[in-house]
Each structure stands twice: as structure tokens, then as C-alpha cells.
Amino acid sequence: MSLYLKYRPQDFKTVVGQDHVVQTVQNALKHGALSHAYLFAGPRGTGKTSMARIIAKALNCLSPAANCEPCNQCAICEGINQARLVDLIEIDAASNRGIDEIRDLREKIVFAPSQAKTKVYIIDEVHMLTKEAFNALLKTLEEPPSHAYFILATTEAHKIPETIVSRCQQFTFKRIGMDDIVQRLKKIAIEEKVEADADALKLIARIANGGLRDAIGLFEQMVIDGVIRYEHVAKNLGLTGPVLIETFFRSLMEKEPMKALAAIHDIHAQGQNLIQFTAELIAYLREQMLLSLDKKEHIAAILRFIDIFSLAKQQIPQAIIPQLPLEVAAIKACGYMVQEPNPPAEKKEEAKLKKRETKKEEIIPAAEPAYPETTGAVAIKNLTIESVRENWQRILDHIETPFIRMSFMDSEPVKFEDGALHLAFTSATFKDKIAKATNQAEVHKALERVFGGKITIKLELKKMNLKPDADTPKKKEKPNVITMAEEVFGQNP
Ligand SMILES: [Zn+2]
């Protein structure tokens, strides 16, 4: 038996998250004033048909307990629990037999119940009935025999004709809150002797989006050898929708750029729409922002994420490499902000350079080439450090291999001297990667595409300038942006 059926609520007190319905129904039962027709509307898996069966039991139980709770032991309760009581008629309106069953219902409803006190009709997915079937049903609802009760259930109440709705007392079943679902899953875990991460249960609850049936179904699928782990759930429930967003957000909060980049890599590799993903992420961040106002934590980090990813979303359509803006955003969000070079010094440098360049209109000779493959490269005319900076994004966009781009992103154009573009790296590892002939060739190609000529580059190292932001507590061991790149994209050839 599936866990959902096993743990399906069997009485009013075990119904999760629908207190408003339970209270009203119990009250009506107590006063013998139960309506003959109910319409239960609400998302899937929120307990509509379970509640309908509990009502059927409560109406017919041979020895009801306090608060009109069914005993779940008498012949009637057992008959309903085992789905063999003929006086409980369940109709699936979504099946082809819907219309026949409604016709059948009309013919037989006049007959008294055979075993129980009342006949209870549960019509699930009632919005699926044809117009004809609705008309047949309406006639019955207009004058139901005193021994008959109707419970109509639907996920789409707006599709039910007003004539039907007006004959019913309507209840809206709410999506079940995350906490309620998590609590229920915890109970099941204990009963089933399953060892479950609290985070894994939260993730399941989030994916189930207020549907307890889905949550229990997912719980069941995610058990491996009596254990449920967050990583397993995140990995298996896919790189789509809420799970992916949740995982991505988590990696940002934990300042794990490697995981964030891996996620982006996967989304892109799967051909998913990056703009859509970013839009969903921003919607999720907004949710977190509102939650964080209550909890008064992480608000600064979340606001910053919203800024960073809103900008990235705008940049994606123009980017030559579509995932690049997201990658940059993720790295920034993880707290890696490379400081701008010292502006006054740079201005002076540029001014000097410009003066010299305007003076001599000759081709700037390629200085002693730093790397063999640049030998013979002729620097293009009139290139200024300014224009390199202006075109930085374009240069990055032209570097196609992810790990080369990642490595190159670590550098900053600092000066243009003796015909060579000087790039300063914060990390020696990235510098070394770019220094490799094959990798450097790709950078040259990108520069050539942007500036229309060969440019010599000189690589240098500057003092590490990473400044993780202060609003989230630092983890003991921050993954370094280099190993991150290696792990995501593999070692370079
Ligand atoms: Zn009973």
C-alpha cells in the first residue's frame, strides 16, 4: 500500500491544514444540520476526497465517538475504509463513464440505502462533467431524497455552472502550509523508521506546493535504504522549477559559487530558458524577501541578490554567451567582488597614453612577446585602455570555452604600454591558465574579433582583492573561485 493511502486521514482530527472545513462540518453534524450538497474546491492533494469519506463515515458510523468522529471499527466504517460499502458511491467525472454514471445515479438515487443510514455520492473532478451530465445532476440536486448526500470535489471551481454551485455549500480547501506538511512528513518518517534530513523534508514540502498527497508521494520515492538526504532529493527531483531555484538560492546563501555555476551549467546544457529561470529566481527571491522581513534575517543579502539578478536578466538577451550574465551574477552574489582599479592613477596613465598615441600615429610595435604564440602579433592602431575597458563585456562574450572565460574574468585591463595590453589577475591560478598557449590563443581570437587586429597581452598578478560581503556569516572554508572553475568546467587541456 502506498504511504499516502496508509497515512490518509481517517477521521476529522487527523485532517491536516483545513481546520475551517473540519470545524464547520463537525458543528453541522453535531446539530444534525449537515447540508445535502457540498462543493469542495481546492488544489490537488489537499484532502478533499479524504474529507468526503470521513463525512460519509461520520454520517453512517454505528458507534461514533465524541465530536461525531467515526469509530473506524464498525462494519460501516470498515466498509468505507476498504472501499466496499455500496452506499458510498464514488464517481470520477474525468472518466468516460461520467455521463452514464450520472444517469445511473438519477435512476437509483430514489432507492433507500442498502446497508448504511444514508447514501453518499462523491463526485470527483466534477468540473469535467458534460453540460448534459450537469443538467442531469442539477435535477437531482434540486430535490435530493432525504437519505442522499452529495459531495462534489473540484480543482477548478470556476468551471462549475452557477446553477450547481448555488445548490451547494461551498468550501475552499487551502494549500497546506509548509510547516504542516513538514510536521506530517516527520511523523511518517518516525512511523516508517526513515531517517530524514530536516532540509530534505522542507524541500519536499516546497516542491509539493501545498499538496500533502504529492508530498507523501515524493517522500516515498526519495527513501533509499531507510534514509532521505537533501542532496539526493535536490538531485533527483530535477533541475527544474522550484527545486532548482531552491538549490540555487541555497548555494548563494552558503556562498558556494561552484554549486551555483554547476546549476547554471546544467540549466543551459538542458536547453532550458535562462531568462525564464532568472524570472522564476527573482520571484522566489521576492518571496524570501517578504519572509525575511518577518524573521529579520538575511534581508540585506536577499535585496542584493534581487539587484544582481534583475540586472543579469536584462543582460541575457544581448549576451553572445547567454549564460555568462547569470554566471557573473552568481559569483557576485556569492560575495566575490573584484575591486575597481585605483581611478586617479589609471586616469593619469590613460591621459599620458592618449597624448603619446595622438602624437605618434604609427603602428605600436609589438613589444617583446611574453608568450611564443604572440610572436609576430601586430598591435592595432590607436587602441586605448579605455576602449578595452569599454569593450570588456564583448571580449568576455567572445571567449567561448567556459573555463577560459572564467579565468579571464578574473583579470582586469590595467594599462596599455609599449603596445601590450597588461592584464592583472587576482589569482595566480587563473593567470597560469591564461598563460597556456592554447588558452591564450582563444583570448587573442576574442580580442581580434572585438578590435579587428592582433593584440599582445602581458599577464601580471595583483594583490588579492576579494572581499566577501559582511551580511551573511562566513563559512569556515570558502571554496576558492579557481577550484570552483576547475570543478565546474574540468581541468583545462
Ligand atoms: Zn464506525
Residues whose N, C-alpha, C, O or C-beta is under 5 A from the ligand:
A	BS01	ZN	C61 L62 S63 P70 C71 N72 Q73 C74 C77
